[in-house]
């Protein structure tokens, strides 16, 4: 070691007193501190390097590298596809000629024009059937029915029969006590037209309101009444009652109004002959079944308030 040198350039030994009074511990501390600093720096650098590397890998490299590989693999098979496409074009060339001959078969369509024959058939069918049916049905049925109905009402007059009456079958009916004079009612059904039952009421301008009552003893069907009289004019009404008890008043609801006739023996209504002293009175709705029949005089005859009944016949 030369004078003035602090360190030996051959062995590195420090000159005496250069490192202080305790050269051993100071050197150790310095080396330890330097070593610690180096280690800390190395750790920090390593962490930084590792963190940066991880960030870059997570960002894109890994996914980016995987995607391209499949794309390239898919492109490889795609290349051979165009090759088979070329032969495919050749196949259609063979099919085309096959299709071409089929086109000529289309002319068979002209067979369709034969359809016009259908309209001819349709026109014929409705023309023949419709008129035949319509004309026959109404013409045959209607007249046949009408003729029968018209004959029926004319025949009943022939089938009517006289109802036989018992003794004391007729009596006067005077609920309002209007009779001032009367004869025996038996004269009205004795079969002798020269005798007659007569009844007189006050000449006060009011209706007569008296009647000739017929008791059939049991309910019988009555359809018509023949009244022979010599006192024309006036008006009569006919009532019937089916019960066994005689209604005491003309207003009793048990009386059923079955006919009425004005201008007795003065008109030709309902098949009558004017002035023949006979008035035929048909009961409404074909008649009915009654125990009692009442000929009720309302308007008196034109000559006087006296009415005469030579004969009274009930037909059923």
C-alpha positions as CSV (number, residue, x, y, z in Angstrom):
1,X,0.0,0.0,0.0
2,X,1.5,3.3,-1.0
3,X,1.5,6.4,1.3
4,X,-1.7,8.3,1.0
5,X,-3.8,5.3,-0.1
6,X,-6.9,4.3,1.9
7,X,-7.2,0.9,0.3
8,X,-4.8,-1.7,-0.9
9,X,-5.3,-2.1,-4.6
10,X,-4.2,-5.7,-4.5
11,X,-6.1,-7.2,-1.6
12,X,-8.6,-4.4,-0.8
13,X,-7.6,-4.0,2.8
14,X,-8.4,-0.6,4.2
15,X,-5.8,1.6,5.7
16,X,-5.8,1.5,9.5
17,X,-8.4,4.0,10.9
18,X,-10.2,4.3,7.6
19,X,-13.2,2.3,8.6
20,X,-13.5,3.8,12.1
21,X,-13.0,2.4,15.5
22,X,-15.2,-0.6,14.8
23,X,-14.6,-1.6,11.3
24,X,-16.3,-5.0,11.7
25,X,-19.9,-4.1,12.6
26,X,-20.0,-1.1,10.3
27,X,-19.2,-3.2,7.3
28,X,-21.7,-5.8,8.2
29,X,-24.5,-3.2,8.6
30,X,-23.6,-1.6,5.3
31,X,-23.6,-4.9,3.5
32,X,-26.9,-5.9,5.1
33,X,-28.6,-2.6,4.3
34,X,-27.4,-2.8,0.7
35,X,-28.5,-6.4,0.4
36,X,-32.0,-5.5,1.8
37,X,-32.3,-2.7,-0.7
38,X,-31.4,-4.9,-3.6
39,X,-33.8,-7.6,-2.5
40,X,-36.6,-5.1,-2.1
41,X,-36.0,-3.7,-5.5
42,X,-35.9,-7.1,-7.0
43,X,-39.2,-8.1,-5.4
44,X,-40.8,-4.8,-6.6
45,X,-39.5,-5.3,-10.1
46,X,-40.7,-8.9,-10.2
47,X,-44.2,-8.0,-9.0
48,X,-44.4,-5.2,-11.5
49,X,-43.3,-7.5,-14.3
50,X,-45.8,-10.2,-13.3
51,X,-48.7,-7.8,-13.0
52,X,-48.0,-6.2,-16.3
53,X,-47.8,-9.6,-18.0
54,X,-51.1,-10.8,-16.4
55,X,-52.9,-7.6,-17.5
56,X,-51.7,-8.0,-21.1
57,X,-52.7,-11.7,-21.2
58,X,-56.2,-11.0,-19.8
59,X,-56.7,-8.1,-22.2
60,X,-56.7,-9.9,-25.6
61,X,-53.9,-12.3,-26.5
62,X,-55.5,-15.6,-25.3
63,X,-59.1,-15.1,-26.9
64,X,-57.6,-13.5,-30.0
65,X,-55.4,-16.4,-30.7
66,X,-58.2,-19.0,-30.2
67,X,-60.6,-17.3,-32.6
68,X,-58.4,-17.1,-35.6
69,X,-57.5,-20.8,-35.4
70,X,-61.2,-22.0,-36.0
71,X,-61.6,-19.5,-38.8
72,X,-58.7,-20.8,-40.6
73,X,-59.9,-24.4,-40.1
74,X,-63.3,-23.5,-41.4
75,X,-61.8,-21.9,-44.5
76,X,-59.8,-25.1,-45.2
77,X,-63.0,-27.2,-45.9
78,X,-64.7,-24.3,-47.6
79,X,-62.0,-24.5,-50.3
80,X,-63.0,-28.0,-51.4
81,X,-66.7,-27.1,-51.6
82,X,-66.3,-25.0,-54.8
83,X,-64.7,-28.1,-56.4
84,X,-67.8,-30.3,-56.1
85,X,-70.0,-27.3,-57.2
86,X,-68.4,-27.6,-60.7
87,X,-69.6,-31.2,-61.2
88,X,-73.0,-30.3,-59.8
89,X,-73.4,-27.9,-62.7
90,X,-72.9,-30.7,-65.1
91,X,-75.7,-32.8,-63.5
92,X,-78.4,-30.1,-64.1
93,X,-77.3,-30.1,-67.7
94,X,-78.4,-33.7,-68.0
95,X,-81.8,-33.0,-66.2
96,X,-82.6,-30.1,-68.4
97,X,-83.1,-32.2,-71.5
98,X,-85.3,-34.5,-69.5
99,X,-87.6,-31.6,-68.5
100,X,-87.7,-30.3,-72.0
101,X,-89.6,-33.3,-73.4
102,X,-92.2,-33.0,-70.6
103,X,-93.2,-29.5,-71.9
104,X,-94.7,-30.8,-75.1
105,X,-97.1,-32.9,-72.9
106,X,-98.7,-29.6,-71.7
107,X,-100.8,-29.4,-75.0
108,X,-103.1,-32.0,-73.3
109,X,-104.7,-28.9,-71.6
110,X,-106.9,-28.3,-74.7
111,X,-109.0,-31.2,-73.4
112,X,-110.4,-28.7,-70.8
113,X,-112.3,-26.7,-73.4
114,X,-114.8,-29.6,-73.4
115,X,-116.2,-28.1,-70.2
116,X,-118.6,-25.8,-72.3
117,X,-120.7,-29.0,-72.5
118,X,-121.7,-28.5,-68.8
119,X,-123.6,-25.3,-69.3
120,X,-125.8,-27.0,-71.9
121,X,-126.8,-29.8,-69.4
122,X,-127.5,-27.3,-66.6
123,X,-129.8,-25.2,-68.7
124,X,-131.8,-28.2,-69.7
125,X,-132.3,-29.6,-66.2
126,X,-134.0,-26.5,-64.5
127,X,-136.2,-25.8,-67.5
128,X,-137.7,-29.3,-67.6
129,X,-138.2,-29.9,-63.8
130,X,-139.3,-26.6,-62.4
131,X,-142.3,-25.8,-64.6
132,X,-143.6,-29.4,-64.4
133,X,-143.7,-29.5,-60.6
134,X,-145.1,-26.0,-60.0
135,X,-147.9,-26.3,-62.5
136,X,-149.2,-29.7,-61.4
137,X,-149.3,-29.2,-57.6
138,X,-151.5,-26.1,-57.3
139,X,-153.8,-27.0,-60.1
140,X,-154.8,-30.4,-58.8
141,X,-155.0,-29.9,-55.1
142,X,-156.7,-26.5,-54.7
143,X,-159.9,-27.1,-56.8
144,X,-160.5,-30.5,-55.2
145,X,-160.5,-29.2,-51.7
146,X,-162.6,-26.1,-52.5
147,X,-165.3,-28.1,-54.1
148,X,-165.7,-30.4,-51.1
149,X,-165.9,-27.5,-48.6
150,X,-168.6,-25.8,-50.5
151,X,-170.7,-28.9,-50.8
152,X,-170.6,-29.6,-47.0
153,X,-172.5,-26.5,-45.8
154,X,-175.3,-27.1,-48.3
155,X,-175.9,-30.7,-47.2
156,X,-176.7,-30.1,-43.4
157,X,-180.2,-28.8,-44.1
158,X,-181.1,-32.3,-45.4
159,X,-179.7,-34.1,-42.4
160,X,-181.5,-32.0,-39.8
161,X,-184.3,-33.8,-38.0
162,X,-187.1,-32.5,-35.9
163,X,-186.7,-32.9,-32.1
164,X,-189.7,-34.6,-30.5
165,X,-191.1,-32.6,-27.5
166,X,-192.9,-34.1,-24.5
167,X,-196.1,-32.9,-22.8
168,X,-196.0,-29.4,-21.4
169,X,-192.7,-28.8,-23.1
170,X,-193.5,-25.1,-23.8
171,X,-194.3,-22.3,-21.3
172,X,-194.2,-18.5,-21.2
173,X,-191.2,-16.8,-19.8
174,X,-191.9,-13.4,-18.2
175,X,-189.3,-12.5,-15.6
176,X,-190.1,-8.7,-15.9
177,X,-193.8,-9.3,-15.7
178,X,-194.6,-7.5,-19.0
179,X,-197.3,-9.8,-20.3
180,X,-200.8,-8.3,-20.2
181,X,-202.5,-11.2,-22.1
182,X,-201.5,-14.6,-23.4
183,X,-203.0,-18.0,-24.6
184,X,-202.0,-21.6,-24.0
185,X,-198.3,-22.2,-25.1
186,X,-199.3,-25.8,-26.1
187,X,-200.9,-24.3,-29.2
188,X,-197.4,-23.5,-30.5
189,X,-196.4,-27.2,-30.9
190,X,-199.7,-29.1,-31.5
191,X,-199.0,-29.6,-35.2
192,X,-202.0,-27.4,-36.1
193,X,-201.1,-24.1,-37.9
194,X,-204.6,-22.8,-37.4
195,X,-204.0,-22.5,-33.7
196,X,-201.4,-20.2,-32.2
197,X,-199.9,-19.0,-28.9
198,X,-200.3,-15.3,-28.7
199,X,-198.7,-12.8,-26.2
200,X,-199.4,-9.1,-25.7
201,X,-197.4,-6.5,-23.8
202,X,-198.1,-2.8,-23.0
203,X,-197.9,-0.5,-26.0
204,X,-195.5,1.9,-24.2
205,X,-192.7,2.0,-26.6
206,X,-190.5,-0.3,-24.6
207,X,-189.2,-3.7,-25.8
208,X,-191.6,-6.6,-25.2
209,X,-189.1,-8.6,-23.1
210,X,-191.1,-11.8,-23.0
211,X,-190.3,-15.3,-24.3
212,X,-191.6,-18.7,-25.3
213,X,-189.6,-21.3,-23.3
214,X,-188.9,-24.9,-24.5
215,X,-187.9,-27.6,-22.0
216,X,-186.2,-30.6,-23.7
217,X,-186.0,-32.4,-20.3
218,X,-182.4,-33.3,-21.0
219,X,-179.5,-31.7,-23.0
220,X,-180.0,-32.2,-26.8
221,X,-178.2,-30.9,-29.8
222,X,-180.1,-28.0,-31.4
223,X,-178.9,-26.5,-34.7
224,X,-181.9,-24.7,-36.2
225,X,-185.3,-23.2,-35.1
226,X,-188.3,-22.9,-37.5
227,X,-190.8,-20.2,-36.4
228,X,-194.3,-20.1,-38.0
229,X,-196.0,-16.8,-37.4
230,X,-198.8,-14.6,-38.7
231,X,-197.4,-11.4,-37.2
232,X,-194.4,-10.3,-39.4
233,X,-191.9,-7.7,-38.4
234,X,-190.3,-7.3,-35.0
235,X,-187.2,-9.0,-33.7
236,X,-186.4,-12.2,-31.7
237,X,-183.3,-13.5,-30.0
238,X,-182.6,-17.1,-29.2
239,X,-180.8,-18.3,-26.0
240,X,-179.8,-21.7,-24.7
241,X,-179.0,-23.1,-21.3
242,X,-177.4,-26.5,-20.6
243,X,-177.9,-26.8,-16.8
244,X,-180.8,-28.6,-15.1
245,X,-181.9,-25.4,-13.3
246,X,-183.8,-22.8,-15.3
247,X,-182.1,-19.3,-15.2
248,X,-184.6,-17.0,-13.5
249,X,-183.7,-13.9,-15.5
250,X,-182.6,-13.2,-19.1
251,X,-179.5,-11.5,-17.7
252,X,-178.4,-14.7,-16.0
253,X,-174.9,-15.7,-17.3
254,X,-176.2,-19.3,-17.7
255,X,-178.1,-18.2,-20.8
256,X,-176.0,-18.4,-23.9
257,X,-177.0,-16.2,-26.8
258,X,-177.0,-18.4,-29.9
259,X,-179.0,-16.5,-32.6
260,X,-181.0,-13.3,-33.4
261,X,-183.2,-12.2,-36.3
262,X,-184.8,-8.9,-37.2
263,X,-187.7,-8.2,-39.6
264,X,-189.3,-11.6,-39.1
265,X,-190.8,-13.0,-42.4
266,X,-189.9,-9.7,-44.2
267,X,-186.6,-10.7,-45.8
268,X,-185.0,-13.5,-47.8
269,X,-182.0,-13.8,-45.5
270,X,-180.5,-17.3,-44.7
271,X,-182.6,-19.1,-47.3
272,X,-186.0,-17.7,-46.2
273,X,-188.9,-16.6,-48.4
274,X,-190.5,-13.3,-47.7
275,X,-194.1,-13.4,-46.7
276,X,-194.5,-17.2,-46.4
277,X,-195.2,-17.0,-42.6
278,X,-192.1,-19.2,-41.9
279,X,-188.8,-17.9,-40.5
280,X,-185.8,-20.3,-40.4
281,X,-183.2,-19.4,-37.8
282,X,-179.8,-21.1,-37.9
283,X,-178.0,-21.2,-34.5
284,X,-174.5,-19.7,-34.4
285,X,-171.4,-22.0,-34.6
286,X,-173.5,-24.9,-35.7
287,X,-175.6,-24.9,-32.6
288,X,-175.0,-26.6,-29.3
289,X,-176.3,-29.0,-26.6
290,X,-179.1,-27.4,-24.4
291,X,-181.7,-28.4,-21.9
292,X,-183.6,-25.2,-22.3
293,X,-184.2,-23.1,-25.5
294,X,-185.8,-19.6,-25.2
295,X,-187.3,-17.5,-28.0
296,X,-187.1,-14.0,-26.6
297,X,-189.2,-11.2,-28.2
298,X,-187.7,-7.8,-28.1
299,X,-189.1,-5.4,-30.8
300,X,-192.8,-6.0,-31.2
301,X,-194.4,-6.7,-34.7
302,X,-195.3,-3.6,-36.8
303,X,-199.1,-4.1,-36.4
304,X,-199.3,-4.2,-32.6
305,X,-197.4,-5.3,-29.5
306,X,-198.9,-8.8,-29.9
307,X,-196.9,-11.7,-31.3
308,X,-198.3,-15.0,-32.5
309,X,-196.5,-18.3,-32.8
310,X,-198.5,-20.9,-34.8
311,X,-195.8,-23.6,-34.7
312,X,-192.3,-23.8,-33.2
313,X,-190.0,-26.6,-34.3
314,X,-186.5,-27.4,-33.1
315,X,-184.1,-29.2,-35.4
316,X,-181.0,-31.0,-34.5
